[in-house]
Amino acid sequence: MLRRRGTAPQDAARGTDRVAEEMPVALVFNGISHAVMMVTPRELEAFALGFALTEGLVGKAADVFDIELREHARSFEVALTIAQEEFMQLKQQRRSMAGRSGCGVCGVESLEQLDLRPAPIGAAALHDADTLPPAIARAAAELGKHQELMQATGGVHAAAWCDAAGAVLRVCEDVGRHNALDKLIGHLARDGVDMRRGFVFMSSRASYELVRKAARMHIPMLATISAPSTLAIDVAVEAGVKLVSFCRQDGCVEYS
């Protein structure tokens, strides 16, 4: 690695640097390969469980009976054993996708699967006008202290679980923002956390996928450091998820 701290040739110095890892991870359900994702190879069991839940492949963590991690030379495979009812639905879904052109959204193979109108989550509001600003400010102040990979590499996203007051309770990091959220949700589901009683704070922009995943888990609020997309706002309104972006210690913007 050659690091430059100026414009002159003598300003360059050779050294070492820590770079965020990214590897292909195959997710296999009852022996059938369902998706290959590019993931930072840590907390992969939690990632697989979170992916299964947020993509609607299983209804609850108890429907996943076993998770086995298999390491290869330059890739990983996570084999999940799921309940037979969910597996039959997965097989039917795969048969219905045969021959259709893909749109390439996080393993989704057809436009019909995009789930642009998620069911309303029906969760009670977590905050009012008085409690929201201090909760966002606290989460924004605390997040950086938990971003070990970001501090080391400068190249990953973080998904944080916060209580209603904004205290950061758990953080997961990954090169992909949706992967980081899946890891977080996998941990929360495995630990039996009631996801209606806290919120997710992301170091990224607010994309449609993040809102959809939050809605599927009945998470009442998604807060992000960067901007939302129009589709993210539309889905948040449709699902009843509070979407707050441009979150800083001194303010935020509410979109739904």
N, C-alpha and C positions, 0 to 999 in steps of 0.2 A: 504494500500500500504506500502511495506517495501523497503526503499531505502538503498542501500549499497554503501559506498564510500571508501571501502577498503576490505581487505581479512579477518580481524579479526571479531569475533562476535560482539564486541562492536562498530564496524564501521557501524552497521545497525541502522536505525531510522525509526519509523512509521510516516506516514503523509498522505497527500492527493495529488492527481495529476489530472491534466486535460487531458482527453483522447479524441481523435478524435471520433466523433459519426459516426456510419455506420448503416443504416437501409434499409430494402427493400422498393423500391418505384415502384409501378405498374403504367405503362403508358397505359391509356385507351383512344382509339380514337373512337368517336361516339358510345360509349357503348361497344366496343370490346377491350378486353385486348390484348395488342400487345407485351409487354415486362415487365419484372421485373428486375430492376437494383439495385445494392447495392450502396447507395449514402449517402453522408453527408447531413443530412436533413436541408438544408438552400438554399435559392434561387431556390426552386424547380420549380416554374413557368418558370423561365428563363431556367432551365435545360431541362424541357419538350419541350419548344419551340426550343431550340438549338438542342436537339436530333431529333425532327421531321424534322428540316432543314438538319442537317448533314447526316441523314440516308436516305434522299430523300423521306420522307413520304409526305412532302409538298414542294412546289416550292418557296414559299415566306412567310414572316411573316403574310401578310394579309390573307393568306389561313387558318389561325387559328382564328376562330371567338371568341372562349371563352376558358379559362383555369380555372378549378375549382380544388382546393386543398382539399382533404379529409384526415383527420388524424384519424388513428386507434390506438389501444393500443401499438403495436410495429411495425407499418408500416405506409406508406402513399400511397395514391392513387391520381394520377393527371389525371383528366378527361379533354380531349381536344375535342372541337367541331371543325371539319375541313370541308373544302369545299367538296361538294358531289363528284366532279370529283376525288379529291385525295382519298376520302374514298373508292370509287369504285375500284380504282387501288390497294389500300391497301387490300381490300377483295379478289381481284383476286390474289394478291401476296400470301396471306395466303392459298388460295385454292391450288395454285401450289406447296406449300411447304408440303402439307399433305402427310404423309407416308415416307418422306425423313429423312435420318439420319442427326443429327445436328453436327455442328463442334464447337459450343459454343463460337463464337466470338461476344461479345457485343450484344447478342440477335439474331444474324444471325443464321438461321436454315439450310442452305445448302451452299455448296461450290460455287454454281453459284451466290450467293448474295454477295460474298466477294468484288466485284468491284475492282479487281486488276489492271485494266487498265482504270482509270478515264480519262475523256475527258480533253484535254489541256485547261488550264484556260484562256489563251490568254491575261493575264495581262502584262502591261509594267513592266520592271525591276524597282524595288524600289530603288536599290543602285548600285553604281559602286565600283571599287576597292578602291577609296578614301573615300567614305561615309559609307561603310559597317562597318569597324572596329570601328569607334567612336560610331556608333549607337548601336552596340552590347555591347560595353563597358559601355555605359550609361544605357542600359536596365539591364545589369548584376549588376551594382552598385545600381540601384534603386529598384529592385524587392524585396529584403529582407525587406525593410521598409514597404511594403504593405502586408506582409504575417502574418497577425494577428493570424490565426489559427496555422500556422506552429510554430510561436514563442511560442504559448501556449502549443501545444501538441507534436510537433516534428514528426507528422505522417500524413501530407497531402501534396498533390501536388498543385501547383499554375499554372494558365494560365493567362498571362498578355497581354493586348492589348497595343501596343506601336505605337506612330507616327513614321514617317520616320526617325526622328532624334534620336529615341530610348527612348523618354520620356514615362514612364509608365503612362497610362491614366486610366486603370481599371484592377483589379485583382480579380479572382474568385478562390476559394480553395475547394478541395474535396479529399477524400481518394482515388478516382480513377482519374488518369490523364485525361482520355477521358471524364469523368464527368465534371471535371473542365473546359475543353475546351467547352463542350456543354453549360455549364452555361454562359461562356463568350460570346459565339456566340449568345445565346438567348438574352442577354442584348444588344449586338451590333445591332442585327436585330430589336429588339423592338424599339431601339432609332434611327433607320434609318441611322446607320453609314455606310459609304462606305468602305467596307472591302478590297478594292483594294489599299487603300491609307495608309496602315499601316502594321504591322506584329505582329505575335503571338510569345511570349517568354514563354517557358515552363520550370518549375523547374525539369522536369523529363527527361527520355531518349526519343528518337524519335522512336515511334512505327509506324507500318503501319497504324493503325487506326487514329492516329493524322494527318498524312499526307493526308490521304483520306478525312477526315473531312475538313481540310484546303482547299484542292483542290475543294471540292464541293462548298465551299463558295467563291471561287476565291481569296483567301488570297495569296498574292504573295510570302510570306516568312514565314517559320516556323523555329524558333531558339530554341534550347534546351540546357540545362546545361550538360546533360549526353549524352551517345553514341547513335547513330542510329542503327537500324537493317538493314540487307541487303535488306529486302523487303521494308522498309521505303525509302531507297535510290532509289530503282527501281521505286517505285510509284511516288516519287518526280520528277525523271527524266521524266517519262512518262507524268506526268501532267503539267510539267513546273513550279513546285513550288520550290523555292530556299530553300534548306535544309542546315542549319548551326548548328553544334553541338559542344560540349565541349566549350560552350560559357563562357568566363570569361572576367574580366575587361582588362586582358592583352593579349587576343587573342581568336581565334575560329578556327574551321575547316569547310570549305565549301565542301559539298558533291554533290551538284547539282546546 
